[in-house]
Amino acid sequence: MVHAFVAVVVSAGTERELVEQIREHPAVTEAFVVTGDFDVIVDMEAETTQELLRAVTEGIRALESVGTTRTYVCLADGGDGHGESNAA
């Protein structure tokens, strides 16, 4: 399983509506409106990196009012089952 966070810039005033649309995608675990350089943070999971890429490009970037996206793939986790564990 591939776990990633996607930071999204959206058109002003569309944040809440867009989060609701993004949450409908099956690869999306959760999505939040946030403050800072990005407007929305999306938590995603997919079986492969190719499926993750498809989910981002077709499921998020294709939505109207989405601008820039940045995808951060998790390499390791804190032992909660996402990614690879650093525990010995």
N, CA, C and O atoms as CSV, one atom per row, in Angstrom:
chain,resi,resn,atom,element,x,y,z
A,1,MET,N,N,0.849,-1.178,0.000
A,1,MET,CA,C,0.000,0.000,0.000
A,1,MET,C,C,0.890,1.236,0.000
A,1,MET,O,O,1.874,1.295,0.738
A,2,VAL,N,N,0.548,2.223,-0.826
A,2,VAL,CA,C,1.265,3.484,-0.911
A,2,VAL,C,C,0.413,4.547,-0.223
A,2,VAL,O,O,-0.772,4.703,-0.518
A,3,HIS,N,N,1.039,5.268,0.693
A,3,HIS,CA,C,0.344,6.307,1.452
A,3,HIS,C,C,0.976,7.647,1.093
A,3,HIS,O,O,2.200,7.754,1.031
A,4,ALA,N,N,0.154,8.674,0.853
A,4,ALA,CA,C,0.682,9.983,0.471
A,4,ALA,C,C,-0.226,11.090,0.977
A,4,ALA,O,O,-1.408,10.886,1.255
A,5,PHE,N,N,0.370,12.268,1.086
A,5,PHE,CA,C,-0.370,13.487,1.371
A,5,PHE,C,C,-0.254,14.376,0.141
A,5,PHE,O,O,0.821,14.492,-0.448
A,6,VAL,N,N,-1.354,15.000,-0.243
A,6,VAL,CA,C,-1.369,15.899,-1.394
A,6,VAL,C,C,-1.794,17.274,-0.907
A,6,VAL,O,O,-2.866,17.431,-0.321
A,7,ALA,N,N,-0.954,18.266,-1.151
A,7,ALA,CA,C,-1.251,19.656,-0.816
A,7,ALA,C,C,-1.807,20.323,-2.073
A,7,ALA,O,O,-1.245,20.180,-3.159
A,8,VAL,N,N,-2.901,21.043,-1.920
A,8,VAL,CA,C,-3.623,21.568,-3.075
A,8,VAL,C,C,-3.900,23.065,-2.901
A,8,VAL,O,O,-4.334,23.505,-1.837
A,9,VAL,N,N,-3.645,23.832,-3.949
A,9,VAL,CA,C,-4.065,25.234,-4.024
A,9,VAL,C,C,-5.336,25.272,-4.862
A,9,VAL,O,O,-5.394,24.699,-5.950
A,10,VAL,N,N,-6.366,25.963,-4.335
A,10,VAL,CA,C,-7.634,26.042,-5.050
A,10,VAL,C,C,-8.043,27.502,-5.223
A,10,VAL,O,O,-7.482,28.392,-4.584
A,11,SER,N,N,-9.007,27.736,-6.077
A,11,SER,CA,C,-9.535,29.087,-6.273
A,11,SER,C,C,-10.182,29.571,-4.980
A,11,SER,O,O,-10.820,28.797,-4.267
A,12,ALA,N,N,-10.013,30.839,-4.692
A,12,ALA,CA,C,-10.554,31.429,-3.468
A,12,ALA,C,C,-12.053,31.181,-3.343
A,12,ALA,O,O,-12.812,31.361,-4.295
A,13,GLY,N,N,-12.456,30.769,-2.156
A,13,GLY,CA,C,-13.871,30.560,-1.880
A,13,GLY,C,C,-14.409,29.191,-2.250
A,13,GLY,O,O,-15.584,28.914,-2.010
A,14,THR,N,N,-13.584,28.327,-2.827
A,14,THR,CA,C,-14.063,27.008,-3.261
A,14,THR,C,C,-13.574,25.879,-2.364
A,14,THR,O,O,-13.838,24.711,-2.646
A,15,GLU,N,N,-12.865,26.210,-1.286
A,15,GLU,CA,C,-12.202,25.205,-0.466
A,15,GLU,C,C,-13.147,24.133,0.071
A,15,GLU,O,O,-12.905,22.940,-0.110
A,16,ARG,N,N,-14.203,24.552,0.718
A,16,ARG,CA,C,-15.113,23.584,1.358
A,16,ARG,C,C,-15.820,22.703,0.337
A,16,ARG,O,O,-15.928,21.491,0.527
A,17,GLU,N,N,-16.296,23.304,-0.734
A,17,GLU,CA,C,-16.963,22.529,-1.787
A,17,GLU,C,C,-15.988,21.520,-2.402
A,17,GLU,O,O,-16.350,20.370,-2.654
A,18,LEU,N,N,-14.760,21.957,-2.639
A,18,LEU,CA,C,-13.766,21.086,-3.240
A,18,LEU,C,C,-13.394,19.936,-2.312
A,18,LEU,O,O,-13.218,18.808,-2.772
A,19,VAL,N,N,-13.273,20.200,-1.022
A,19,VAL,CA,C,-12.966,19.131,-0.061
A,19,VAL,C,C,-14.045,18.060,-0.113
A,19,VAL,O,O,-13.736,16.869,-0.075
A,20,GLU,N,N,-15.300,18.464,-0.197
A,20,GLU,CA,C,-16.390,17.482,-0.275
A,20,GLU,C,C,-16.275,16.641,-1.550
A,20,GLU,O,O,-16.503,15.432,-1.509
A,21,GLN,N,N,-15.929,17.255,-2.665
A,21,GLN,CA,C,-15.749,16.513,-3.912
A,21,GLN,C,C,-14.568,15.556,-3.813
A,21,GLN,O,O,-14.655,14.409,-4.249
A,22,ILE,N,N,-13.479,16.024,-3.246
A,22,ILE,CA,C,-12.273,15.198,-3.122
A,22,ILE,C,C,-12.536,13.995,-2.231
A,22,ILE,O,O,-12.067,12.897,-2.530
A,23,ARG,N,N,-13.269,14.175,-1.149
A,23,ARG,CA,C,-13.565,13.076,-0.212
A,23,ARG,C,C,-14.329,11.934,-0.867
A,23,ARG,O,O,-14.305,10.811,-0.363
A,24,GLU,N,N,-15.001,12.196,-1.972
A,24,GLU,CA,C,-15.768,11.159,-2.673
A,24,GLU,C,C,-14.876,10.173,-3.425
A,24,GLU,O,O,-15.326,9.081,-3.770
A,25,HIS,N,N,-13.630,10.536,-3.684
A,25,HIS,CA,C,-12.735,9.641,-4.439
A,25,HIS,C,C,-12.347,8.457,-3.567
A,25,HIS,O,O,-12.013,8.647,-2.397
A,26,PRO,N,N,-12.381,7.230,-4.108
A,26,PRO,CA,C,-12.087,6.040,-3.301
A,26,PRO,C,C,-10.663,5.971,-2.741
A,26,PRO,O,O,-10.441,5.287,-1.741
A,27,ALA,N,N,-9.712,6.644,-3.342
A,27,ALA,CA,C,-8.332,6.610,-2.837
A,27,ALA,C,C,-8.105,7.609,-1.709
A,27,ALA,O,O,-7.059,7.587,-1.062
A,28,VAL,N,N,-9.075,8.480,-1.472
A,28,VAL,CA,C,-8.936,9.516,-0.448
A,28,VAL,C,C,-9.379,8.976,0.905
A,28,VAL,O,O,-10.505,8.507,1.071
A,29,THR,N,N,-8.463,9.054,1.869
A,29,THR,CA,C,-8.762,8.664,3.248
A,29,THR,C,C,-9.434,9.809,3.971
A,29,THR,O,O,-10.403,9.606,4.702
A,30,GLU,N,N,-8.918,11.029,3.767
A,30,GLU,CA,C,-9.483,12.223,4.390
A,30,GLU,C,C,-8.961,13.454,3.665
A,30,GLU,O,O,-7.932,13.394,2.992
A,31,ALA,N,N,-9.663,14.559,3.802
A,31,ALA,CA,C,-9.245,15.836,3.213
A,31,ALA,C,C,-9.641,16.949,4.173
A,31,ALA,O,O,-10.688,16.892,4.817
A,32,PHE,N,N,-8.778,17.968,4.257
A,32,PHE,CA,C,-8.985,19.062,5.202
A,32,PHE,C,C,-8.704,20.405,4.541
A,32,PHE,O,O,-7.799,20.515,3.714
A,33,VAL,N,N,-9.476,21.423,4.903
A,33,VAL,CA,C,-9.151,22.808,4.561
A,33,VAL,C,C,-8.121,23.249,5.603
A,33,VAL,O,O,-8.317,23.051,6.802
A,34,VAL,N,N,-7.013,23.855,5.131
A,34,VAL,CA,C,-5.930,24.257,6.034
A,34,VAL,C,C,-5.506,25.696,5.733
A,34,VAL,O,O,-5.913,26.281,4.730
A,35,THR,N,N,-4.688,26.246,6.615
A,35,THR,CA,C,-4.105,27.560,6.381
A,35,THR,C,C,-2.652,27.372,5.955
A,35,THR,O,O,-2.063,26.316,6.187
A,36,GLY,N,N,-2.084,28.387,5.341
A,36,GLY,CA,C,-0.688,28.321,4.921
A,36,GLY,C,C,-0.560,28.466,3.417
A,36,GLY,O,O,-1.410,29.068,2.761
A,37,ASP,N,N,0.514,27.904,2.880
A,37,ASP,CA,C,0.795,28.025,1.449
A,37,ASP,C,C,-0.205,27.265,0.583
A,37,ASP,O,O,-0.396,27.602,-0.585
A,38,PHE,N,N,-0.840,26.246,1.148
A,38,PHE,CA,C,-1.835,25.455,0.420
A,38,PHE,C,C,-3.184,25.613,1.099
A,38,PHE,O,O,-3.256,26.024,2.258
A,39,ASP,N,N,-4.251,25.289,0.382
A,39,ASP,CA,C,-5.604,25.461,0.887
A,39,ASP,C,C,-6.220,24.172,1.417
A,39,ASP,O,O,-7.052,24.193,2.324
A,40,VAL,N,N,-5.797,23.048,0.836
A,40,VAL,CA,C,-6.367,21.747,1.178
A,40,VAL,C,C,-5.233,20.739,1.305
A,40,VAL,O,O,-4.285,20.755,0.519
A,41,ILE,N,N,-5.337,19.859,2.303
A,41,ILE,CA,C,-4.420,18.726,2.443
A,41,ILE,C,C,-5.256,17.461,2.319
A,41,ILE,O,O,-6.287,17.314,2.975
A,42,VAL,N,N,-4.794,16.548,1.466
A,42,VAL,CA,C,-5.512,15.309,1.203
A,42,VAL,C,C,-4.654,14.121,1.641
A,42,VAL,O,O,-3.475,14.045,1.296
A,43,ASP,N,N,-5.237,13.209,2.390
A,43,ASP,CA,C,-4.595,11.970,2.819
A,43,ASP,C,C,-5.095,10.883,1.874
A,43,ASP,O,O,-6.301,10.667,1.760
A,44,MET,N,N,-4.167,10.193,1.192
A,44,MET,CA,C,-4.553,9.207,0.179
A,44,MET,C,C,-3.830,7.886,0.365
A,44,MET,O,O,-2.735,7.836,0.924
A,45,GLU,N,N,-4.457,6.813,-0.110
A,45,GLU,CA,C,-3.833,5.489,-0.161
A,45,GLU,C,C,-4.184,4.831,-1.479
A,45,GLU,O,O,-5.288,4.996,-1.999
A,46,ALA,N,N,-3.226,4.079,-2.016
A,46,ALA,CA,C,-3.453,3.310,-3.237
A,46,ALA,C,C,-2.585,2.064,-3.165
A,46,ALA,O,O,-1.639,2.000,-2.380
A,47,GLU,N,N,-2.908,1.087,-3.976
A,47,GLU,CA,C,-2.134,-0.158,-3.994
A,47,GLU,C,C,-0.735,0.039,-4.568
A,47,GLU,O,O,0.218,-0.584,-4.102
A,48,THR,N,N,-0.605,0.896,-5.571
A,48,THR,CA,C,0.684,1.115,-6.231
A,48,THR,C,C,0.899,2.608,-6.458
A,48,THR,O,O,-0.029,3.407,-6.334
A,49,THR,N,N,2.131,2.970,-6.792
A,49,THR,CA,C,2.407,4.367,-7.109
A,49,THR,C,C,1.679,4.796,-8.375
A,49,THR,O,O,1.273,5.952,-8.496
A,50,GLN,N,N,1.509,3.877,-9.317
A,50,GLN,CA,C,0.775,4.214,-10.543
A,50,GLN,C,C,-0.689,4.514,-10.247
A,50,GLN,O,O,-1.265,5.437,-10.823
A,51,GLU,N,N,-1.290,3.736,-9.351
A,51,GLU,CA,C,-2.674,4.004,-8.959
A,51,GLU,C,C,-2.782,5.335,-8.224
A,51,GLU,O,O,-3.749,6.077,-8.398
A,52,LEU,N,N,-1.782,5.627,-7.404
A,52,LEU,CA,C,-1.753,6.909,-6.697
A,52,LEU,C,C,-1.653,8.059,-7.702
A,52,LEU,O,O,-2.389,9.040,-7.598
A,53,LEU,N,N,-0.754,7.939,-8.662
A,53,LEU,CA,C,-0.602,8.959,-9.703
A,53,LEU,C,C,-1.927,9.181,-10.436
A,53,LEU,O,O,-2.335,10.321,-10.658
A,54,ARG,N,N,-2.585,8.106,-10.803
A,54,ARG,CA,C,-3.864,8.207,-11.507
A,54,ARG,C,C,-4.913,8.901,-10.621
A,54,ARG,O,O,-5.679,9.735,-11.103
A,55,ALA,N,N,-4.943,8.557,-9.349
A,55,ALA,CA,C,-5.910,9.163,-8.433
A,55,ALA,C,C,-5.681,10.662,-8.294
A,55,ALA,O,O,-6.635,11.438,-8.231
A,56,VAL,N,N,-4.409,11.068,-8.247
A,56,VAL,CA,C,-4.099,12.495,-8.127
A,56,VAL,C,C,-4.438,13.229,-9.422
A,56,VAL,O,O,-5.098,14.268,-9.395
A,57,THR,N,N,-3.990,12.695,-10.546
A,57,THR,CA,C,-4.198,13.412,-11.811
A,57,THR,C,C,-5.651,13.397,-12.268
A,57,THR,O,O,-6.149,14.410,-12.760
A,58,GLU,N,N,-6.334,12.274,-12.115
A,58,GLU,CA,C,-7.715,12.176,-12.584
A,58,GLU,C,C,-8.738,12.518,-11.504
A,58,GLU,O,O,-9.845,12.959,-11.813
A,59,GLY,N,N,-8.372,12.316,-10.238
A,59,GLY,CA,C,-9.326,12.520,-9.165
A,59,GLY,C,C,-9.236,13.870,-8.487
A,59,GLY,O,O,-10.223,14.345,-7.926
A,60,ILE,N,N,-8.065,14.502,-8.526
A,60,ILE,CA,C,-7.905,15.807,-7.874
A,60,ILE,C,C,-7.582,16.889,-8.888
A,60,ILE,O,O,-8.302,17.883,-8.983
A,61,ARG,N,N,-6.517,16.710,-9.640
A,61,ARG,CA,C,-6.085,17.766,-10.579
A,61,ARG,C,C,-7.116,18.075,-11.648
A,61,ARG,O,O,-7.144,19.184,-12.181
A,62,ALA,N,N,-7.966,17.102,-11.969
A,62,ALA,CA,C,-8.975,17.310,-13.011
A,62,ALA,C,C,-10.156,18.143,-12.531
A,62,ALA,O,O,-10.961,18.597,-13.345
A,63,LEU,N,N,-10.270,18.349,-11.229
A,63,LEU,CA,C,-11.391,19.123,-10.710
A,63,LEU,C,C,-11.224,20.610,-11.032
A,63,LEU,O,O,-10.132,21.171,-10.944
A,64,GLU,N,N,-12.341,21.219,-11.406
A,64,GLU,CA,C,-12.319,22.653,-11.685
A,64,GLU,C,C,-11.968,23.398,-10.402
A,64,GLU,O,O,-12.410,23.005,-9.323
A,65,SER,N,N,-11.213,24.422,-10.499
A,65,SER,CA,C,-10.739,25.291,-9.414
A,65,SER,C,C,-9.527,24.750,-8.672
A,65,SER,O,O,-9.076,25.365,-7.706
A,66,VAL,N,N,-8.987,23.602,-9.106
A,66,VAL,CA,C,-7.718,23.119,-8.544
A,66,VAL,C,C,-6.579,23.762,-9.314
A,66,VAL,O,O,-6.543,23.730,-10.544
A,67,GLY,N,N,-5.657,24.342,-8.576
A,67,GLY,CA,C,-4.467,24.926,-9.186
A,67,GLY,C,C,-3.289,23.988,-9.004
A,67,GLY,O,O,-3.278,22.877,-9.533
A,68,THR,N,N,-2.310,24.441,-8.259
A,68,THR,CA,C,-1.099,23.670,-7.996
A,68,THR,C,C,-1.367,22.539,-7.027
A,68,THR,O,O,-2.149,22.691,-6.088
A,69,THR,N,N,-0.714,21.389,-7.252
A,69,THR,CA,C,-0.714,20.307,-6.274
A,69,THR,C,C,0.721,19.888,-5.999
A,69,THR,O,O,1.591,20.010,-6.861
A,70,ARG,N,N,0.960,19.391,-4.787
A,70,ARG,CA,C,2.252,18.814,-4.414
A,70,ARG,C,C,1.947,17.500,-3.708
A,70,ARG,O,O,1.168,17.465,-2.756
A,71,THR,N,N,2.560,16.426,-4.174
A,71,THR,CA,C,2.324,15.108,-3.595
A,71,THR,C,C,3.534,14.673,-2.796
A,71,THR,O,O,4.664,14.714,-3.282
A,72,TYR,N,N,3.286,14.255,-1.564
A,72,TYR,CA,C,4.332,13.813,-0.649
A,72,TYR,C,C,4.077,12.351,-0.295
A,72,TYR,O,O,3.181,12.046,0.492
A,73,VAL,N,N,4.866,11.445,-0.879
A,73,VAL,CA,C,4.707,10.011,-0.648
A,73,VAL,C,C,5.421,9.639,0.646
A,73,VAL,O,O,6.572,10.021,0.858
A,74,CYS,N,N,4.744,8.902,1.500
A,74,CYS,CA,C,5.318,8.467,2.779
A,74,CYS,C,C,6.310,7.328,2.547
A,74,CYS,O,O,6.003,6.350,1.864
A,75,LEU,N,N,7.491,7.470,3.119
A,75,LEU,CA,C,8.521,6.436,3.016
A,75,LEU,C,C,8.536,5.535,4.238
A,75,LEU,O,O,8.900,4.362,4.144
A,76,ALA,N,N,8.146,6.072,5.371
A,76,ALA,CA,C,8.116,5.318,6.621
A,76,ALA,C,C,7.025,5.892,7.493
A,76,ALA,O,O,6.517,6.982,7.229
A,77,ASP,N,N,6.663,5.163,8.530
A,77,ASP,CA,C,5.593,5.635,9.397
A,77,ASP,C,C,5.975,5.505,10.862
A,77,ASP,O,O,7.089,5.114,11.210
A,78,GLY,N,N,5.037,5.839,11.683
A,78,GLY,CA,C,5.240,5.737,13.121
A,78,GLY,C,C,4.748,4.419,13.685
A,78,GLY,O,O,4.536,4.315,14.893
A,79,GLY,N,N,4.560,3.407,12.849
A,79,GLY,CA,C,4.148,2.095,13.313
A,79,GLY,C,C,2.648,1.874,13.312
A,79,GLY,O,O,2.170,0.938,13.952
A,80,ASP,N,N,1.881,2.718,12.602
A,80,ASP,CA,C,0.432,2.566,12.591
A,80,ASP,C,C,-0.090,1.780,11.401
A,80,ASP,O,O,-1.298,1.718,11.173
A,81,GLY,N,N,0.831,1.174,10.632
A,81,GLY,CA,C,0.397,0.356,9.509
A,81,GLY,C,C,0.516,1.008,8.152
A,81,GLY,O,O,0.334,0.336,7.136
A,82,HIS,N,N,0.818,2.310,8.097
A,82,HIS,CA,C,0.985,2.996,6.817
A,82,HIS,C,C,2.463,3.004,6.461
A,82,HIS,O,O,3.293,3.342,7.305
A,83,GLY,N,N,2.803,2.650,5.261
A,83,GLY,CA,C,4.204,2.690,4.826
A,83,GLY,C,C,5.032,1.620,5.496
A,83,GLY,O,O,4.496,0.632,5.997
A,84,GLU,N,N,6.339,1.814,5.505
A,84,GLU,CA,C,7.251,0.862,6.117
A,84,GLU,C,C,7.572,1.299,7.532
A,84,GLU,O,O,7.755,2.488,7.794
A,85,SER,N,N,7.640,0.365,8.423
A,85,SER,CA,C,7.948,0.684,9.809
A,85,SER,C,C,9.449,0.753,10.007
A,85,SER,O,O,10.196,-0.018,9.406
A,86,ASN,N,N,9.892,1.676,10.850
A,86,ASN,CA,C,11.316,1.795,11.198
A,86,ASN,C,C,11.695,0.882,12.359
A,86,ASN,O,O,12.867,0.797,12.724
A,87,ALA,N,N,10.721,0.204,12.937
A,87,ALA,CA,C,10.980,-0.656,14.086
A,87,ALA,C,C,11.783,-1.888,13.661
A,87,ALA,O,O,11.592,-2.433,12.574
A,88,ALA,N,N,12.673,-2.301,14.537
A,88,ALA,CA,C,13.492,-3.491,14.258
A,88,ALA,C,C,12.768,-4.751,14.647
A,88,ALA,O,O,13.305,-5.847,14.483
